[in-house]
Amino acid sequence: MAELHKIGKYDLLGLIAQGGMGNVYLARAEGLAGFSKLVVLKTLRPDLSDDARFREMFLDEARLAARLNHRNIVQTNDVGDSNGVYFMVMDYLEGRSLAKIHRVMQKRGQRLPLALEVRVVADMLAGLHHAHELQDFDGKSLGVVHRDVCPANVFVTVDGQVKVVDFGVAKAKNHAHETIAGTIKGRVAYMSPEHVTGKGIDRRADIFSAGIMLWEAIEGRRFWDGAGEAQILGQLLGGKLPAPTAEDVPAALQEARRRALAPEPESRFPTAHSMRLALEAWLEKNEDRSALSDLGANLKEWFADERARVAQAVEAAATPSRRQGVLPDLEHTAGPTHESSVNSSILKPPPPSIPAHTITGSMTGTSPFVASGNIPPPSPSRTPLYVGLAAAAVVTVALAGMALRRPNDPPTTHTGPAPSGPVEEAKIKLTVKASPPTAQIFLDEKPVEGNPHVATFPKGSGRHLVRVEAAGFVTKSELVELTENVQIGVALEPVPIAAPPTTRVVVVNGKSVTVTTPSVPAVASPGTPAVTAAPPTSAAPLHSVDPANPYGKPTGGRGVDPNNPYAK
């Protein structure tokens, strides 16, 4: 299919993310009298629009997202069908996901202050409470559960706002499609025990995920500390959670963490609002109220190159020849392109006892733009992006593995474990179809033959772990409970490709400066220590900060004027 340049009234400016189910674009809404507004547009692949399950999943997400209207949730403004292309339109947000911010801090050998992390979690809880309380038009609760609360799906804007993004795997009572029995959606590293064991989940599952984020903020390291998905699933099924080790933790935060992470939902905070109140009580005496806005201002400098690419894309949209060419890739680098100035008042170094690579982060990366929804695996032909919603990033969008029942998937020769018991015993079939076709399928940690692979089990045999791996792709796992015949599809995400070095000239305080962006290594798979790019040897000195006036104008060094970042 030829590359799109316009969908409905939306002029596409650049590609944010590309995957197996559709694409996410930066777009411009055009209207009468020169009306123009930047938006983020998410599409469903036209060939998948004919599949009722994929279509209903996409429309379920759009319908739910459109009902959410809160300052701490990204807003969805439109949904439509243009020449067979289903799309939804969200606010364009400028900023970064919390997961991306954590990675930037890690590269700098620094951490965000605890109070700032707690503020982000508190604001996130405000948005979640709004979603949890959402009612139908007749006043009945919709029972919304996000199911993928994690740093990749929490976005911080350049003006210091916190937004929850990506309700693509959210659960609601009025959804037209149902998740197949035993499959799980979301990031395993932030799941609650009941989410994994299949006991049924409600809003308290999101509270447990928020508790993990609070735990990581306090400890300065990952909750599961590099464990793979299979290990995490085993620990959750066994009821074992990591033990905290940080000392001198404020009693109020320690109690909030303990209660949010209670194994039994009945022992947790009953609502996101009640957990937020507990955090707000501590923040009232310990918060630097300017820290969040200071962080947002720093994001302008850290990602100045990406902001410049957006400005160039908007400017190029007016060029007739541009409409015949390939859309620019707006997410090409994995982090800041140079060591820019930092408002030191919002940063702190990690404790000496905590290695830099253990600083809190998300299991999956995020792009700098936000588009609400679960973005499917990117195509190898493009530099992969991870959205947890973005212009943001996030948003993450984050990339979550999706297991779907595919009624039309053909059965294959049985090669799985032989069922036990008499011949007349009831049998259940598990069919696994993996992408790419060369992927190796593992069933209960044992390699099996064939793709698709069909295994037969006695009815009531319980849960089984499906793992899929392939060279050059990120391994994924699915936990399946066999209460009926089940077919799942597991699409692997390619390992991101390193971005080549680039050189550009910027004008800083009236002087031309040549900036070289080093090659950025691929993002490591979950559980693999991240590799950071070495800074340019010729980098100019950082801004110096006056200790007596940390928020004042930098006294030296270089950087981008936050009030005029695109100055020439």
C-alpha positions as CSV (number, residue, x, y, z in Angstrom):
1,M,0.0,0.0,0.0
2,A,1.3,3.5,-0.9
3,E,2.3,5.6,2.0
4,L,-0.5,7.7,3.4
5,H,-0.1,11.5,3.6
6,K,-3.7,12.4,4.6
7,I,-6.4,10.6,6.6
8,G,-9.7,12.3,6.6
9,K,-9.1,16.0,7.5
10,Y,-5.8,15.1,9.2
11,D,-2.6,15.9,7.3
12,L,0.1,13.4,8.3
13,L,3.5,15.1,9.2
14,G,5.6,12.2,10.4
15,L,5.7,8.7,11.7
16,I,5.9,8.2,15.5
17,A,5.5,4.4,15.7
18,Q,4.9,1.5,13.3
19,G,3.7,-2.0,14.1
20,G,1.9,-5.1,13.0
21,M,-1.6,-3.7,13.8
22,G,-1.2,-0.1,12.6
23,N,0.8,3.1,12.8
24,V,0.9,6.2,15.0
25,Y,1.5,9.5,13.4
26,L,2.0,13.2,14.2
27,A,-0.7,14.9,12.3
28,R,-2.2,18.3,11.8
29,A,-5.9,18.9,11.9
30,E,-7.0,21.5,9.3
31,G,-10.2,23.5,9.2
32,L,-11.8,26.7,8.1
33,A,-10.1,30.1,8.2
34,G,-6.7,28.6,8.6
35,F,-7.5,26.6,11.6
36,S,-4.6,24.2,12.4
37,K,-3.8,22.0,15.4
38,L,-1.2,19.3,16.0
39,V,-2.6,16.0,17.1
40,V,-1.5,12.3,17.4
41,L,-3.3,9.9,15.1
42,K,-3.4,6.1,15.6
43,T,-4.6,3.8,12.9
44,L,-5.6,0.2,12.5
45,R,-4.2,-1.6,9.4
46,P,-6.9,-1.8,6.7
47,D,-6.5,-5.5,6.2
48,L,-7.2,-6.0,10.0
49,S,-10.3,-3.9,9.8
50,D,-12.1,-6.9,8.2
51,D,-11.3,-9.0,11.3
52,A,-14.2,-8.4,13.8
53,R,-11.9,-9.1,16.8
54,F,-9.2,-6.6,15.9
55,R,-11.8,-4.0,14.8
56,E,-13.8,-4.3,18.1
57,M,-10.6,-4.1,20.1
58,F,-9.7,-0.9,18.4
59,L,-13.2,0.6,18.7
60,D,-13.5,-0.5,22.3
61,E,-10.3,1.4,23.1
62,A,-11.5,4.5,21.2
63,R,-14.9,4.5,22.9
64,L,-13.5,4.2,26.4
65,A,-10.7,6.7,25.8
66,A,-13.2,9.2,24.5
67,R,-15.2,9.0,27.7
68,L,-12.2,9.8,29.9
69,N,-12.0,13.6,30.5
70,H,-9.5,14.5,33.3
71,R,-6.5,16.7,33.6
72,N,-4.3,13.7,34.4
73,I,-5.4,11.6,31.4
74,V,-4.5,12.1,27.8
75,Q,-7.6,13.2,25.8
76,T,-9.0,11.4,22.8
77,N,-10.9,13.7,20.5
78,D,-12.0,11.8,17.5
79,V,-12.5,8.4,15.9
80,G,-13.4,7.6,12.3
81,D,-13.0,5.6,9.2
82,S,-11.4,7.0,6.1
83,N,-11.3,4.8,3.0
84,G,-11.1,1.7,5.0
85,V,-8.6,3.0,7.6
86,Y,-9.9,3.2,11.1
87,F,-8.3,5.9,13.2
88,M,-8.5,7.7,16.5
89,V,-7.1,11.1,17.3
90,M,-5.5,12.2,20.6
91,D,-4.0,15.4,22.1
92,Y,-0.5,16.1,21.1
93,L,1.6,16.3,24.2
94,E,5.1,17.6,24.4
95,G,7.3,15.9,27.0
96,R,8.5,12.4,28.0
97,S,7.3,9.2,29.7
98,L,8.5,8.6,33.2
99,A,10.3,5.5,31.9
100,K,12.3,7.6,29.4
101,I,13.1,10.2,32.1
102,H,14.4,7.4,34.3
103,R,16.7,6.2,31.6
104,V,18.0,9.7,31.0
105,M,18.7,10.0,34.8
106,Q,20.5,6.6,34.7
107,K,22.8,7.8,31.9
108,R,23.7,10.8,34.0
109,G,24.3,8.8,37.1
110,Q,21.5,10.6,38.9
111,R,18.0,10.1,40.3
112,L,14.9,12.1,40.6
113,P,14.2,13.3,44.1
114,L,11.9,11.0,46.1
115,A,9.3,13.8,46.6
116,L,9.2,14.4,42.9
117,E,8.6,10.7,42.1
118,V,5.9,10.6,44.8
119,R,4.2,13.6,43.2
120,V,4.1,11.9,39.8
121,V,2.6,8.8,41.4
122,A,0.0,10.9,43.2
123,D,-1.1,12.7,40.1
124,M,-1.2,9.4,38.2
125,L,-3.6,8.1,40.9
126,A,-5.9,11.0,40.4
127,G,-6.2,10.1,36.7
128,L,-6.7,6.4,37.5
129,H,-9.4,7.2,40.1
130,H,-11.3,9.1,37.4
131,A,-11.2,6.1,35.1
132,H,-12.1,3.7,37.9
133,E,-15.2,5.8,38.8
134,L,-16.4,6.2,35.2
135,Q,-20.1,5.4,34.8
136,D,-22.4,4.5,31.9
137,F,-25.1,6.9,30.9
138,D,-27.6,5.1,33.1
139,G,-25.3,5.6,36.1
140,K,-23.9,2.1,36.3
141,S,-20.2,1.7,36.9
142,L,-18.2,0.6,33.9
143,G,-15.7,-1.2,36.0
144,V,-12.7,0.3,34.2
145,V,-9.3,-1.2,35.1
146,H,-6.2,0.1,33.2
147,R,-4.3,-3.2,33.5
148,D,-1.0,-1.6,32.3
149,V,0.0,0.9,35.0
150,C,3.8,1.4,34.7
151,P,6.3,4.2,34.1
152,A,6.0,3.8,30.4
153,N,2.4,4.8,30.5
154,V,2.8,7.9,32.7
155,F,3.7,11.0,30.9
156,V,5.3,14.3,32.1
157,T,4.8,17.3,29.9
158,V,7.2,20.2,29.4
159,D,4.8,22.4,31.4
160,G,4.9,20.1,34.4
161,Q,1.7,18.1,34.0
162,V,1.3,14.3,34.6
163,K,-0.8,12.3,32.2
164,V,-1.9,8.6,32.3
165,V,-1.8,7.2,28.8
166,D,-2.6,4.0,26.9
167,F,-5.9,2.5,27.8
168,G,-5.4,0.0,24.9
169,V,-5.5,-3.1,27.2
170,A,-8.0,-1.6,29.7
171,K,-10.8,-3.8,31.0
172,A,-14.4,-2.5,31.1
173,K,-17.8,-4.2,31.5
174,N,-19.2,-2.9,28.3
175,H,-16.4,-4.0,26.0
176,A,-17.6,-5.8,22.9
177,H,-14.7,-8.2,22.8
178,E,-13.5,-10.4,25.6
179,T,-10.0,-11.5,26.6
180,I,-9.6,-15.2,26.1
181,A,-9.6,-17.3,29.2
182,G,-6.2,-17.5,30.9
183,T,-4.3,-15.0,28.8
184,I,-2.9,-11.8,30.4
185,K,-2.5,-8.3,29.0
186,G,0.0,-5.7,30.2
187,R,3.5,-5.6,31.4
188,V,4.3,-8.6,33.7
189,A,6.8,-6.6,35.8
190,Y,3.9,-4.4,37.1
191,M,1.2,-7.0,37.4
192,S,-0.7,-7.9,40.6
193,P,-0.9,-11.5,41.8
194,E,-4.6,-11.8,40.9
195,H,-3.9,-10.5,37.4
196,V,-1.6,-13.4,36.8
197,T,-3.6,-16.1,38.7
198,G,-6.8,-15.2,36.8
199,K,-8.9,-14.7,39.9
200,G,-10.6,-11.7,38.4
201,I,-9.4,-8.1,38.7
202,D,-10.8,-4.8,39.7
203,R,-9.4,-1.3,40.4
204,R,-7.2,-2.7,43.2
205,A,-5.0,-4.4,40.6
206,D,-4.0,-0.9,39.3
207,I,-3.3,0.1,43.0
208,F,-0.9,-2.8,43.3
209,S,0.9,-1.6,40.1
210,A,1.1,1.9,41.6
211,G,2.5,0.3,44.7
212,I,5.3,-1.2,42.6
213,M,6.1,2.3,41.2
214,L,6.2,3.7,44.7
215,W,8.5,0.8,45.8
216,E,10.9,1.5,42.9
217,A,10.9,5.3,43.7
218,I,11.9,4.5,47.3
219,E,14.4,1.8,46.6
220,G,16.0,3.3,43.5
221,R,15.9,0.0,41.6
222,R,13.6,-2.2,39.7
223,F,11.0,-4.1,41.7
224,W,11.9,-7.4,40.0
225,D,15.5,-6.4,39.6
226,G,16.2,-7.7,36.1
227,A,14.2,-11.0,36.4
228,G,12.7,-12.3,33.1
229,E,9.0,-12.7,32.5
230,A,8.9,-16.4,33.2
231,Q,10.7,-15.8,36.6
232,I,8.3,-13.0,37.5
233,L,5.2,-15.2,36.7
234,G,6.6,-18.0,38.8
235,Q,7.2,-15.7,41.8
236,L,3.7,-14.1,41.5
237,L,2.0,-17.5,41.2
238,G,4.0,-18.6,44.3
239,G,3.0,-15.5,46.2
240,K,6.6,-14.3,46.6
241,L,7.4,-10.5,46.3
242,P,10.8,-8.8,46.5
243,A,11.8,-7.5,49.9
244,P,12.7,-3.8,50.4
245,T,16.2,-2.9,51.5
246,A,16.3,0.9,51.6
247,E,16.9,2.4,55.0
248,D,15.5,5.6,56.6
249,V,12.3,5.4,54.6
250,P,9.7,7.8,55.8
251,A,7.1,6.0,57.9
252,A,4.1,7.4,55.9
253,L,5.6,6.2,52.6
254,Q,6.6,2.8,54.0
255,E,3.0,2.3,55.2
256,A,1.6,3.4,51.9
257,R,3.9,1.0,50.0
258,R,3.1,-1.9,52.3
259,R,-0.6,-1.4,52.0
260,A,-0.6,-0.9,48.2
261,L,1.4,-4.1,47.7
262,A,-0.7,-6.3,50.0
263,P,-1.0,-9.7,48.3
264,E,-4.8,-9.9,49.0
265,P,-6.8,-7.1,47.3
266,E,-9.0,-6.7,50.4
267,S,-6.0,-5.5,52.3
268,R,-5.0,-2.8,49.9
269,F,-6.2,0.8,49.5
270,P,-9.9,0.4,48.4
271,T,-9.5,3.2,45.8
272,A,-6.8,5.1,44.0
273,H,-8.1,8.3,45.6
274,S,-7.5,6.9,49.1
275,M,-3.9,6.0,48.2
276,R,-3.4,9.4,46.7
277,L,-4.6,11.1,49.9
278,A,-2.0,9.1,51.9
279,L,0.7,10.3,49.6
280,E,-0.6,13.9,49.5
281,A,-0.4,14.0,53.3
282,W,3.3,13.3,53.2
283,L,3.9,15.6,50.2
284,E,2.3,18.5,52.0
285,K,5.4,18.6,54.4
286,N,8.1,17.4,52.0
287,E,7.4,18.5,48.5
288,D,9.2,21.2,46.5
289,R,6.3,22.5,44.6
290,S,8.4,23.9,41.8
291,A,10.2,20.6,41.1
292,L,7.7,19.2,38.6
293,S,7.7,22.4,36.5
294,D,11.5,22.5,36.7
295,L,11.6,18.9,35.4
296,G,9.3,19.8,32.5
297,A,11.6,22.8,31.6
298,N,14.6,20.5,31.6
299,L,12.9,18.2,29.1
300,K,12.9,21.0,26.6
301,E,16.7,20.9,26.6
302,W,17.2,17.2,26.9
303,F,15.2,16.5,23.8
304,A,15.9,19.6,21.8
305,D,16.8,17.6,18.7
306,E,13.5,15.8,18.7
307,R,11.6,19.1,19.1
308,A,13.5,20.5,16.2
309,R,12.5,17.5,14.0
310,V,8.8,18.2,14.8
311,A,9.3,21.8,13.9
312,Q,10.9,20.8,10.6
313,A,8.1,18.3,9.9
314,V,5.5,21.0,10.4
315,E,7.4,23.5,8.2
316,A,8.0,20.9,5.4
317,A,4.3,20.0,5.3
318,A,3.6,23.1,3.3
319,T,6.0,21.9,0.5
320,P,4.1,20.2,-2.4
321,S,6.9,17.8,-3.1
322,R,6.8,16.5,0.5
323,R,3.4,15.0,-0.1
324,Q,4.9,12.6,-2.6
325,G,7.8,11.5,-0.5
326,V,8.3,9.3,2.6
327,L,7.1,10.6,5.9
328,P,9.9,11.5,8.2
329,D,10.6,9.3,11.2
330,L,10.2,11.6,14.2
331,E,11.5,9.2,16.8
332,H,15.0,8.3,15.7
333,T,17.1,8.7,18.8
334,A,16.8,7.0,22.2
335,G,17.6,9.9,24.4
336,P,19.3,13.3,24.8
337,T,21.7,14.1,22.0
338,H,24.2,16.1,24.1
339,E,25.0,17.0,27.7
340,S,22.7,20.0,28.2
341,S,22.3,22.2,31.2
342,V,20.3,20.7,34.1
343,N,18.4,22.4,36.9
344,S,20.4,20.7,39.7
345,S,17.7,21.5,42.3
346,I,15.5,18.6,41.0
347,L,18.3,16.0,40.7
348,K,20.3,13.9,43.1
349,P,22.9,11.2,42.6
350,P,22.0,7.6,43.3
351,P,23.0,6.2,46.7
352,P,26.5,4.7,46.5
353,S,25.2,1.3,47.3
354,I,22.9,1.2,44.3
355,P,24.5,0.7,40.9
356,A,23.4,3.1,38.2
357,H,21.9,0.3,36.0
358,T,19.4,-0.6,38.7
359,I,17.7,2.8,38.7
360,T,14.0,2.6,38.2
361,G,12.9,2.0,34.6
362,S,10.3,0.4,32.4
363,M,10.7,-3.1,30.9
364,T,10.0,-1.6,27.5
365,G,11.0,1.7,25.9
366,T,8.8,4.6,24.9
367,S,8.7,7.1,22.2
368,P,8.7,10.9,22.6
369,F,5.2,11.2,21.4
370,V,2.0,10.0,23.0
371,A,-0.8,8.1,21.4
372,S,-3.3,6.4,23.6
373,G,-3.3,2.7,23.0
374,N,-1.4,-0.5,22.9
375,I,1.1,-0.2,20.0
376,P,1.8,-3.5,18.2
377,P,5.2,-4.8,17.3
378,P,7.1,-2.5,14.9
379,S,8.2,-3.5,11.4
380,P,11.9,-4.3,10.9
381,S,11.9,-1.9,8.0
382,R,11.6,1.1,10.3
383,T,13.4,2.2,13.4
384,P,11.2,0.7,16.1
385,L,9.5,3.1,18.5
386,Y,7.9,2.4,21.8
387,V,4.9,4.4,22.7
388,G,3.5,4.6,26.0
389,L,1.9,7.7,24.5
390,A,3.8,10.3,23.3
391,A,5.2,13.5,22.3
392,A,5.6,12.3,24.4
393,A,6.6,9.2,25.1
394,V,4.9,7.1,26.5
395,V,3.2,6.2,26.5
396,T,4.9,3.9,26.2
397,V,3.4,4.1,24.1
398,A,4.6,1.4,25.4
399,L,4.6,-1.9,23.6
400,A,2.7,-4.7,25.3
401,G,2.5,-8.2,24.0
402,M,-1.0,-9.1,22.9
403,A,-2.6,-12.6,23.0
404,L,-5.7,-12.9,20.9
405,R,-8.0,-15.7,20.0
406,R,-7.9,-16.1,16.2
407,P,-10.9,-18.2,15.1
408,N,-9.5,-18.6,11.6
409,D,-6.1,-19.9,12.5
410,P,-5.8,-23.4,11.0
411,P,-4.9,-26.3,13.3
412,T,-1.7,-28.1,12.8
413,T,-0.3,-31.6,13.5
414,H,-0.3,-32.3,17.3
415,T,3.2,-32.3,18.7
416,G,2.5,-31.3,22.3
417,P,2.6,-33.2,25.5
418,A,0.4,-36.4,25.5
419,P,-2.7,-36.3,27.6
420,S,-2.9,-38.6,30.5
421,G,-5.9,-40.7,31.6
422,P,-8.4,-42.8,29.7
423,V,-9.1,-42.2,26.0
424,E,-12.6,-40.9,26.7
425,E,-11.3,-38.2,29.1
426,A,-12.2,-34.7,27.9
427,K,-9.4,-33.0,26.0
428,I,-8.5,-29.3,25.5
429,K,-6.4,-27.9,22.6
430,L,-4.0,-25.1,22.9
431,T,-2.9,-23.6,19.6
432,V,0.0,-21.1,19.5
433,K,0.8,-19.1,16.4
434,A,4.0,-17.0,16.6
435,S,5.4,-14.2,14.5
436,P,7.9,-14.2,12.9
437,P,7.3,-17.7,11.4
438,T,10.9,-18.7,12.3
439,A,10.2,-18.2,16.0
440,Q,10.8,-21.1,18.5
441,I,7.8,-21.9,20.7
442,F,8.3,-23.2,24.3
443,L,5.6,-24.8,26.3
444,D,6.2,-25.0,30.0
445,E,9.8,-24.1,29.3
446,K,10.2,-27.1,26.9
447,P,10.8,-26.4,23.1
448,V,8.1,-27.8,20.8
449,E,7.9,-28.4,17.1
450,G,5.9,-26.4,14.5
451,N,4.6,-22.9,14.2
452,P,1.7,-22.9,14.6
453,H,1.9,-25.5,17.3
454,V,-1.1,-27.5,18.7
455,A,-0.9,-29.2,22.1
456,T,-3.6,-31.3,23.7
457,F,-4.2,-31.5,27.5
458,P,-6.7,-33.1,29.8
459,K,-9.5,-30.8,30.8
460,G,-8.7,-29.0,34.1
461,S,-4.9,-29.3,33.7
462,G,-4.5,-25.7,34.9
463,R,-2.2,-23.0,33.7
464,H,0.6,-23.3,31.2
465,L,3.4,-21.0,30.3
466,V,4.0,-20.2,26.6
467,R,7.3,-18.6,25.6
468,V,8.3,-17.5,22.1
469,E,11.8,-16.4,21.1
470,A,13.7,-15.6,17.9
471,A,17.0,-14.2,17.0
472,G,16.9,-10.4,16.7
473,F,13.5,-10.2,18.5
474,V,12.5,-9.6,22.2
475,T,11.3,-12.7,23.9
476,K,7.6,-12.8,25.1
477,S,5.7,-15.0,27.5
478,E,2.0,-15.7,27.9
479,L,0.3,-17.5,30.8
480,V,-2.7,-19.6,29.6
481,E,-5.4,-21.4,31.7
482,L,-7.1,-24.2,29.7
483,T,-10.7,-24.0,30.6
484,E,-11.7,-24.3,26.9
485,N,-10.0,-24.7,23.5
486,V,-7.6,-21.7,23.2
487,Q,-5.8,-20.2,20.2
488,I,-3.3,-17.4,20.8
489,G,-1.1,-15.3,18.6
490,V,2.2,-14.0,19.9
491,A,4.0,-11.3,17.8
492,L,7.6,-10.6,18.8
493,E,9.0,-7.1,18.7
494,P,12.3,-6.6,16.8
495,V,15.3,-5.4,18.9
496,P,15.6,-1.7,18.2
497,I,18.2,-0.6,15.7
498,A,20.9,1.8,16.6
499,A,20.5,5.3,15.2
500,P,23.5,6.6,13.1
501,P,25.4,9.6,14.3
502,T,24.3,12.9,12.9
503,T,25.7,16.4,12.9
504,R,23.8,19.7,13.0
505,V,24.4,23.4,13.6
506,V,22.4,25.2,16.3
507,V,22.5,28.8,17.4
508,V,23.0,29.3,21.1
509,N,23.0,32.9,22.5
510,G,23.8,34.2,19.0
511,K,26.7,31.9,18.3
512,S,26.7,28.9,15.9
513,V,27.6,25.6,17.5
514,T,28.2,22.3,15.7
515,V,26.6,19.4,17.7
516,T,27.4,15.8,16.8
517,T,24.8,13.2,17.9
518,P,26.6,9.9,18.8
519,S,25.3,6.6,17.6
520,V,22.7,5.3,20.0
521,P,22.8,1.6,20.8
522,A,19.8,-0.6,20.5
523,V,17.6,-0.9,23.6
524,A,18.4,-4.1,25.6
525,S,15.8,-6.8,26.0
526,P,14.2,-7.1,29.4
527,G,16.7,-8.4,32.0
528,T,19.7,-7.3,29.9
529,P,21.8,-4.4,31.4
530,A,21.4,-1.3,29.3
531,V,24.4,0.0,27.3
532,T,24.8,3.7,27.2
533,A,26.4,5.7,24.5
534,A,29.7,7.5,25.3
535,P,29.4,11.3,25.2
536,P,31.2,13.2,22.5
537,T,34.8,13.9,23.6
538,S,34.6,17.5,22.4
539,A,31.4,18.3,24.3
540,A,31.3,21.8,25.7
541,P,31.1,22.4,29.4
542,L,27.8,22.1,31.2
543,H,26.0,25.1,32.5
544,S,27.2,26.2,35.9
545,V,24.5,26.7,38.5
546,D,24.6,29.4,41.2
547,P,24.0,27.6,44.5
548,A,22.4,30.8,45.9
549,N,20.0,31.1,42.9
550,P,19.6,27.6,41.3
551,Y,16.6,28.7,39.3
552,G,18.4,31.7,37.8
553,K,19.8,32.1,34.3
554,P,22.8,29.8,33.7
555,T,26.1,31.7,34.2
556,G,28.1,29.8,31.5
557,G,28.4,26.8,29.3
558,R,25.9,26.0,26.6
559,G,22.3,24.8,26.1
560,V,19.1,25.7,24.4
561,D,17.1,28.8,25.3
562,P,13.9,27.2,26.8
563,N,12.0,30.3,25.8
564,N,13.1,30.1,22.2
565,P,14.4,26.6,21.5
566,Y,14.1,26.9,17.7
567,A,16.0,30.2,17.4
568,K,18.2,30.7,14.3
